[in-house]
Amino acid sequence: MNNELQDLYKQLMTEHYVHPHNRGITGEGKSCCKHNALCGDVVTVEVVINNNIIQKVNHEAKGCLICCSTASLMGEMLEGKTVEQAQALSDTFKQILHGDTVELSPENNKLKIYEKIQHLPARAQCASLAWEALDETLKGEEGLN
């Protein structure tokens, strides 16, 4: 990855940290809170689902830039997706953090921001926290009507 692209990714990550999207728990959906004991990050993810479609993903994240930016970006990417699509995207994100080569659609290309984190296991835990909360929240939601 060239330096210009790395700088662009850092800017996007910082933008989501400084100006988080979908921040704030409303009490309208199912939620789950996860805590990273290694660094103190705490993320609550709330998902509103209607007819198996994710209407809204809100979060409350307190912690490092990686943790908070991931929660913000995740929420932005999942609205309008089915529960199954959200679970597939969560699996893809985990593959990225493990260093697996994955094909990303143009709309999911933003996940490449976190590719280099695979070399920093402690930071990978920060990046995966919001996705873990999402997975817990979505358990048993397939096929909801």
MARPA-438086 format. One record per residue (C-alpha): residue in one letter; x, y, z; residue number from 0. Coordinates in Angstrom, 1 decimal. Layout:
BEGIN
{code->A x->X y->Y z->Z pos->NUM}
...
This chain:
BEGIN
{code->M x->0.0 y->0.0 z->0.0 pos->0}
{code->N x->1.5 y->3.3 z->-1.0 pos->1}
{code->N x->2.0 y->6.2 z->1.5 pos->2}
{code->E x->-0.7 y->8.4 z->-0.1 pos->3}
{code->L x->-3.3 y->5.6 z->0.3 pos->4}
{code->Q x->-2.1 y->5.0 z->3.9 pos->5}
{code->D x->-2.5 y->8.7 z->4.7 pos->6}
{code->L x->-6.0 y->8.6 z->3.2 pos->7}
{code->Y x->-6.9 y->5.6 z->5.4 pos->8}
{code->K x->-5.5 y->7.3 z->8.5 pos->9}
{code->Q x->-7.6 y->10.4 z->7.7 pos->10}
{code->L x->-10.8 y->8.3 z->7.4 pos->11}
{code->M x->-10.0 y->6.5 z->10.6 pos->12}
{code->T x->-9.4 y->9.8 z->12.4 pos->13}
{code->E x->-12.6 y->11.3 z->10.9 pos->14}
{code->H x->-14.7 y->8.5 z->12.3 pos->15}
{code->Y x->-13.0 y->9.0 z->15.7 pos->16}
{code->V x->-13.4 y->12.7 z->15.9 pos->17}
{code->H x->-16.9 y->12.8 z->14.3 pos->18}
{code->P x->-18.4 y->9.4 z->15.0 pos->19}
{code->H x->-21.4 y->8.4 z->13.0 pos->20}
{code->N x->-24.5 y->6.9 z->14.7 pos->21}
{code->R x->-23.2 y->7.6 z->18.2 pos->22}
{code->G x->-25.6 y->7.2 z->21.1 pos->23}
{code->I x->-27.8 y->4.4 z->22.4 pos->24}
{code->T x->-31.5 y->5.0 z->21.9 pos->25}
{code->G x->-33.1 y->2.0 z->23.6 pos->26}
{code->E x->-35.0 y->1.2 z->20.4 pos->27}
{code->G x->-33.1 y->-2.0 z->19.5 pos->28}
{code->K x->-31.2 y->-5.0 z->20.8 pos->29}
{code->S x->-27.8 y->-4.2 z->22.3 pos->30}
{code->C x->-24.7 y->-5.7 z->23.7 pos->31}
{code->C x->-21.7 y->-4.2 z->25.5 pos->32}
{code->K x->-18.2 y->-5.5 z->25.2 pos->33}
{code->H x->-15.1 y->-4.6 z->27.2 pos->34}
{code->N x->-11.4 y->-5.0 z->26.3 pos->35}
{code->A x->-9.6 y->-5.7 z->29.5 pos->36}
{code->L x->-6.2 y->-5.1 z->27.9 pos->37}
{code->C x->-6.6 y->-1.5 z->27.1 pos->38}
{code->G x->-9.9 y->-0.5 z->28.7 pos->39}
{code->D x->-12.0 y->0.0 z->25.5 pos->40}
{code->V x->-15.8 y->-0.3 z->26.1 pos->41}
{code->V x->-18.3 y->-0.5 z->23.2 pos->42}
{code->T x->-22.0 y->-0.9 z->23.3 pos->43}
{code->V x->-23.7 y->-1.7 z->20.0 pos->44}
{code->E x->-27.4 y->-1.3 z->19.4 pos->45}
{code->V x->-29.2 y->-2.7 z->16.4 pos->46}
{code->V x->-32.7 y->-2.0 z->15.1 pos->47}
{code->I x->-34.0 y->-4.7 z->12.8 pos->48}
{code->N x->-37.2 y->-4.8 z->10.9 pos->49}
{code->N x->-38.1 y->-7.7 z->8.6 pos->50}
{code->N x->-34.6 y->-9.0 z->8.7 pos->51}
{code->I x->-33.2 y->-5.6 z->7.5 pos->52}
{code->I x->-30.9 y->-3.6 z->9.7 pos->53}
{code->Q x->-32.6 y->-0.2 z->10.0 pos->54}
{code->K x->-30.0 y->1.4 z->12.4 pos->55}
{code->V x->-26.8 y->0.6 z->14.1 pos->56}
{code->N x->-25.9 y->2.9 z->17.0 pos->57}
{code->H x->-23.0 y->2.7 z->19.3 pos->58}
{code->E x->-21.4 y->4.2 z->22.4 pos->59}
{code->A x->-17.7 y->3.6 z->22.2 pos->60}
{code->K x->-15.1 y->4.8 z->24.7 pos->61}
{code->G x->-11.5 y->4.0 z->24.1 pos->62}
{code->C x->-8.7 y->4.3 z->21.5 pos->63}
{code->L x->-8.9 y->5.7 z->18.0 pos->64}
{code->I x->-9.1 y->2.2 z->16.5 pos->65}
{code->C x->-11.9 y->1.0 z->18.7 pos->66}
{code->C x->-14.0 y->4.1 z->18.3 pos->67}
{code->S x->-13.5 y->4.5 z->14.6 pos->68}
{code->T x->-14.3 y->0.9 z->13.9 pos->69}
{code->A x->-17.7 y->1.2 z->15.8 pos->70}
{code->S x->-18.5 y->4.3 z->13.8 pos->71}
{code->L x->-17.6 y->2.9 z->10.4 pos->72}
{code->M x->-19.3 y->-0.4 z->11.1 pos->73}
{code->G x->-22.6 y->1.3 z->11.9 pos->74}
{code->E x->-22.4 y->3.3 z->8.7 pos->75}
{code->M x->-21.7 y->0.2 z->6.6 pos->76}
{code->L x->-24.5 y->-2.0 z->7.9 pos->77}
{code->E x->-27.6 y->0.1 z->7.6 pos->78}
{code->G x->-29.9 y->-1.4 z->5.0 pos->79}
{code->K x->-28.2 y->-4.8 z->5.0 pos->80}
{code->T x->-29.9 y->-8.0 z->5.9 pos->81}
{code->V x->-28.8 y->-9.8 z->9.1 pos->82}
{code->E x->-27.1 y->-12.4 z->7.0 pos->83}
{code->Q x->-25.1 y->-9.7 z->5.1 pos->84}
{code->A x->-24.1 y->-8.1 z->8.3 pos->85}
{code->Q x->-22.9 y->-11.4 z->9.7 pos->86}
{code->A x->-20.9 y->-12.1 z->6.5 pos->87}
{code->L x->-19.3 y->-8.6 z->6.7 pos->88}
{code->S x->-18.4 y->-9.3 z->10.3 pos->89}
{code->D x->-16.7 y->-12.6 z->9.2 pos->90}
{code->T x->-14.9 y->-10.7 z->6.4 pos->91}
{code->F x->-13.6 y->-8.1 z->8.9 pos->92}
{code->K x->-12.3 y->-10.9 z->11.2 pos->93}
{code->Q x->-10.5 y->-12.4 z->8.2 pos->94}
{code->I x->-8.9 y->-9.1 z->7.4 pos->95}
{code->L x->-7.6 y->-8.8 z->11.0 pos->96}
{code->H x->-6.2 y->-12.3 z->10.7 pos->97}
{code->G x->-4.3 y->-11.4 z->7.6 pos->98}
{code->D x->-6.4 y->-13.4 z->5.2 pos->99}
{code->T x->-6.7 y->-12.2 z->1.6 pos->100}
{code->V x->-10.3 y->-11.3 z->1.0 pos->101}
{code->E x->-12.1 y->-9.7 z->-2.0 pos->102}
{code->L x->-14.0 y->-6.6 z->-1.0 pos->103}
{code->S x->-16.8 y->-5.0 z->-3.0 pos->104}
{code->P x->-16.3 y->-1.3 z->-3.7 pos->105}
{code->E x->-18.9 y->-0.4 z->-1.0 pos->106}
{code->N x->-17.0 y->-2.4 z->1.6 pos->107}
{code->N x->-13.5 y->-1.3 z->0.6 pos->108}
{code->K x->-13.2 y->1.0 z->3.6 pos->109}
{code->L x->-12.5 y->-2.0 z->5.7 pos->110}
{code->K x->-9.0 y->-2.0 z->4.2 pos->111}
{code->I x->-8.2 y->0.8 z->6.7 pos->112}
{code->Y x->-7.6 y->-1.9 z->9.3 pos->113}
{code->E x->-5.5 y->-4.3 z->7.2 pos->114}
{code->K x->-2.2 y->-3.3 z->8.8 pos->115}
{code->I x->-3.6 y->-4.0 z->12.3 pos->116}
{code->Q x->-3.1 y->-7.7 z->11.7 pos->117}
{code->H x->0.6 y->-7.2 z->12.7 pos->118}
{code->L x->-0.5 y->-5.7 z->16.1 pos->119}
{code->P x->-2.5 y->-8.3 z->17.9 pos->120}
{code->A x->-3.4 y->-6.1 z->20.9 pos->121}
{code->R x->-4.7 y->-3.5 z->18.4 pos->122}
{code->A x->-6.6 y->-6.1 z->16.5 pos->123}
{code->Q x->-8.6 y->-6.7 z->19.7 pos->124}
{code->C x->-9.5 y->-3.0 z->19.8 pos->125}
{code->A x->-10.7 y->-3.2 z->16.2 pos->126}
{code->S x->-12.8 y->-6.3 z->16.6 pos->127}
{code->L x->-14.6 y->-5.2 z->19.8 pos->128}
{code->A x->-17.5 y->-3.5 z->18.1 pos->129}
{code->W x->-17.9 y->-6.4 z->15.6 pos->130}
{code->E x->-18.0 y->-8.8 z->18.5 pos->131}
{code->A x->-20.7 y->-6.8 z->20.2 pos->132}
{code->L x->-22.6 y->-6.8 z->16.8 pos->133}
{code->D x->-22.3 y->-10.6 z->16.6 pos->134}
{code->E x->-23.7 y->-11.0 z->20.1 pos->135}
{code->T x->-26.5 y->-8.7 z->19.2 pos->136}
{code->L x->-27.4 y->-10.5 z->16.0 pos->137}
{code->K x->-27.4 y->-14.0 z->17.5 pos->138}
{code->G x->-30.7 y->-15.6 z->16.7 pos->139}
{code->E x->-31.9 y->-12.8 z->14.4 pos->140}
{code->E x->-31.8 y->-14.7 z->11.1 pos->141}
{code->G x->-35.1 y->-14.8 z->9.4 pos->142}
{code->L x->-36.9 y->-12.3 z->11.6 pos->143}
{code->N x->-40.2 y->-11.1 z->10.2 pos->144}
